[in-house]
Amino acid sequence: MSGPAREHRVGQAFVALADTLVDDYDIIDLLDQLVGHCVDLLDADAAGLLLADGGGQLRLVAASSEDAQTTELLQLQADEGPCLESYRTVGQVRVPDLAEMSARWPVFAAAVQRAGAFRSVHAIPLRLRGQAIGALNLFHGVPGALPEADLALGQALADVATIGILSERAVRRGEVLTEQLQTALNSRVVVEQAKGVIAQRLGLPMDAAFDRLRRFARARNLRLAEVARRVVAGELDPAGLGSRGSRSPQ
Amino acid sequence: MAELGTVTRALLGMVRDGDDERALAGRICRACVDGLDVDGAAISLFTAHDSRQTLWATDAVAELLEELQFALGQGACMEAATTGRPVLVADVHRPADTVRWPIFAAAVVDQTPVRALFALPLQWGAVNLGVLDLYRATPGGLSDPQWRDARGAVDTAALMILGLRTDPDAGVDGAGGWLDHTTGHRAEIHQATGMVLAQLGIGPTDALARLRGHAFAHQRPLIDVARDVVARRMVFTEDMI
């Protein structure tokens, strides 16, 4: 991507994110859009976002791709990997090649190797008052460290995620963080359950099921987590979510 | 930062001995009072839309808090249960903190020594199991590490209660155990729960119970069974175990 073209898209991305940060926005939806921007602006092949639960375990809340391998690579990092290190050290972690990955995190590196699609990984912390609440993970199909400017942009996107999680009323109250993190993590569980219901009922792969859910929520300006809850509770028939290509969100 | 809090650690260390929800709730409540800066705790369950029961309260004040909310139909715990979000009140004497349930707040001020109130939903996705209520006689929030601990504890407690409800052979030595904290949050488990729910036309708790039952009967890890379901290598039917 050339300089001016990218600058323009960076601007658009932040405007779009700012638009999302209005009253009563859905955290999962925001984070989902954010990982999409990461892939787009940082030329990543996949991106994911993990948040720490109350037990300090990293849990997956958003991924640019719903395929099993990417999900696995992200989930694995609850135990070891660049994300966990980024979270623990509250710093950026650059892993430009597979060899370095193997030396530091053998299990994670083996999984990356098996997946075959990625050659370098970066992790950027979601920072809050000198601590981390989670980490953003970028996967590239080519080896090499990201340029500083890209890392800075990645950090800016991670900061937007932190702001989004805290919301405007954030300020210094620990309890707000508690509320928001717990809600975000649980929303993700509902979304996963709803994806399963839709995949089963409509005979769709998981990513297509998620797509239906997302389109339906955005087209009607509903919260993703609420639509998901209704699907799981049987109040909303997956058949009523519409088909691919019906009513585009914008 | 990643260090486990006192209460979370205590809960994770609890050995499962039977399938009595009341006894489990008692142990969870006591661990909270021991490890957090609170004076009392209670767990109330929401079995269906209109049915609720207080499983355990550590003292008379904690019990009264639950009763007041059920009687008045409003309060921090009721709000946490219906919204699925934690409700944290640093001082019930400060009107700004209690605008959403003024009658309940007035009753608390009137009838109890309670100043701070924290209601944390026990939930697993779309499943609302109930609420863990904590109170303190002095105002103020909890420290950051304590909040983290409370979050970890309520999360663990939800999995423990869910474990009791969905385990096929509850309490048999070493056979049952809790729903594992790490695999309990894997995306595939939730996706498979959704798929089995649709396959059998049952609720999410029952769907998870069927997955766990199958895993146990065939001595396979739950995550493997979930992956088979997601990959459509396996479909649950009514008469299948």
Interface residues (C-beta under 8 A of the other chain):
Chain A: A52 D53 G54 G55 G56 Q57 R59 L60 A68 T71 Q75 A78 L84 Y87 R88 V90 Q131 A132 R173 G174 E175 L177 T178 E179 L181 Q182 T183 L185 N186 V189 V190 E192 Q193 A194 K195 G196 V197 I198 A199 Q200 R201 M206 A228 R229 V232 A233 P238
Chain B: M1 A2 E3 L4 G5 T8 L12 G84 R85 P86 L88 A90 L120 Q123 W124 G125 A126 G141 L142 S143 D144 W147 R148 D149 A150 R151 G152 A153 V154 D155 T156 H181 T182 H185 R186 A187 E188 H190 Q191 A192 T193 G194 M195 V196 L197 A198 Q199 P204 V230
